[in-house]
Amino acid sequence: MNQRIAHIALVVDDYDEAVNFYTQKLGFQLLEDTALSETKRWVMVAPKGQGECCLLLAKGVGEEQRSRIGNQTGGRVFLFLHTDDFWRDYRHYQSEGIRFVREPAEEVYGTVAVFEDLYGNLWDLIEPK
C-alpha cells in the first residue's frame, strides 16, 4: 500500500487575507486558487519547493467552523515548518511582524521557536539537527 497526506485543511476567516499572509509574510507559494461557487474556493499554499503536502485554506462556514478559526488544536502547536536556516527565517518573520510566542531554543532535535499565524494557530519553526 502506498499512501500519503496530500493536504491539510486550515480553517480561515477570509481567503484573500489568508493567501496574503502565507504568500507575503511567510513566503509560501500559491499553488491553486479556483472558484468553486460564488462563496467557495479551492485554495492551496505551500512553502516554496514543497512537493508533497500543502495547506488547503478552507473558509469557515457557520458557527461551528468559525469557532475553530485560530484554535484548531486546542492551543497546542498545530503545524511544524522545517527550515534549512533557522536564523534567516526567524529574522525575516520578525521583520514581517510575525509574533513569536516562544523564543528560540536549542533542543536535542534542533533549533526551534513557536510563532502564530494571522489567526493565532501555533507553528513550530524548526531547523532539525
C-alpha positions in Angstrom: 0.0 0.0 0.0 1.3 3.5 -0.9 -0.4 6.4 0.9 0.5 10.0 1.7 -1.1 13.0 3.2 -1.8 15.4 0.3 -3.5 18.4 2.0 -4.1 19.7 5.5 -7.3 21.9 5.8 -6.7 25.1 7.7 -9.9 26.9 8.6 -9.6 30.6 7.8 -11.8 33.7 8.1 -11.1 35.2 4.6 -9.4 33.6 1.6 -7.6 36.8 0.4 -6.2 37.8 3.8 -5.0 34.2 4.3 -3.4 34.0 0.9 -1.7 37.3 1.5 -0.4 36.2 4.9 1.0 32.9 3.7 2.5 34.2 0.4 3.7 37.7 1.5 4.6 37.2 5.2 5.8 33.5 5.2 7.0 33.4 1.6 4.8 30.4 0.6 3.7 29.8 -3.0 0.2 29.9 -4.1 -0.4 26.5 -5.8 -4.0 26.9 -6.8 -6.9 29.3 -6.3 -10.0 28.0 -8.1 -13.5 29.4 -7.6 -15.9 26.5 -6.9 -19.0 28.7 -6.3 -19.9 32.3 -5.5 -18.6 31.8 -2.0 -16.3 28.7 -2.0 -12.8 28.5 -3.4 -10.2 25.7 -3.6 -7.0 27.5 -2.4 -3.7 25.7 -1.7 -0.5 27.1 -0.5 2.9 25.5 0.4 6.4 26.5 1.3 8.5 27.1 -1.9 9.9 23.8 -3.1 7.4 21.7 -1.1 6.2 19.0 -3.3 4.1 16.6 -1.2 1.8 18.2 1.3 0.2 21.6 1.2 -2.3 23.7 3.2 -5.9 23.8 1.9 -7.2 27.2 3.0 -10.8 26.5 3.9 -13.1 29.4 4.7 -15.1 28.7 7.9 -18.8 28.5 7.2 -21.3 28.5 10.0 -20.8 29.0 13.8 -19.2 25.6 14.4 -16.4 26.0 11.8 -15.9 29.7 12.5 -15.4 28.9 16.2 -12.3 26.8 15.2 -10.5 29.6 13.4 -7.2 30.1 15.0 -7.5 27.3 17.5 -7.9 24.0 15.6 -5.8 22.1 18.1 -7.0 23.5 21.5 -3.9 25.7 22.0 -1.2 23.1 21.0 1.3 23.7 18.2 -0.6 22.8 15.0 1.9 22.8 12.2 5.7 22.2 12.0 7.7 24.2 9.5 11.2 22.8 8.8 13.9 25.1 7.5 17.5 24.8 6.4 18.4 28.1 8.0 16.5 28.9 11.3 18.1 32.3 12.0 17.5 33.6 8.4 13.8 32.7 8.6 13.4 33.8 12.2 14.8 37.2 11.4 12.7 37.5 8.2 9.5 36.6 10.0 10.2 39.1 12.8 10.7 41.8 10.1 7.3 40.8 8.7 5.7 41.3 12.1 5.2 37.6 12.8 4.6 37.2 16.5 6.7 34.6 18.3 5.2 33.2 21.4 8.1 31.1 22.4 11.6 32.3 21.9 14.3 30.3 20.1 15.7 27.4 21.9 18.3 24.7 21.2 16.7 21.3 21.7 18.0 17.8 21.2 16.2 17.7 17.8 17.2 21.2 16.6 16.7 24.9 16.9 13.0 25.8 17.4 10.7 28.7 18.1 6.9 29.0 18.2 5.0 31.6 16.2 1.4 32.4 15.5 -0.2 32.7 12.1 -2.6 35.5 11.3 -5.5 33.8 13.2 -3.5 32.5 16.2 -2.7 28.9 15.2 0.6 27.9 16.6 3.5 26.8 14.4 7.0 25.4 15.3 9.8 26.9 13.1 12.4 24.2 13.3 15.9 23.7 11.9 16.4 20.0 12.5 19.9 18.7 13.6 
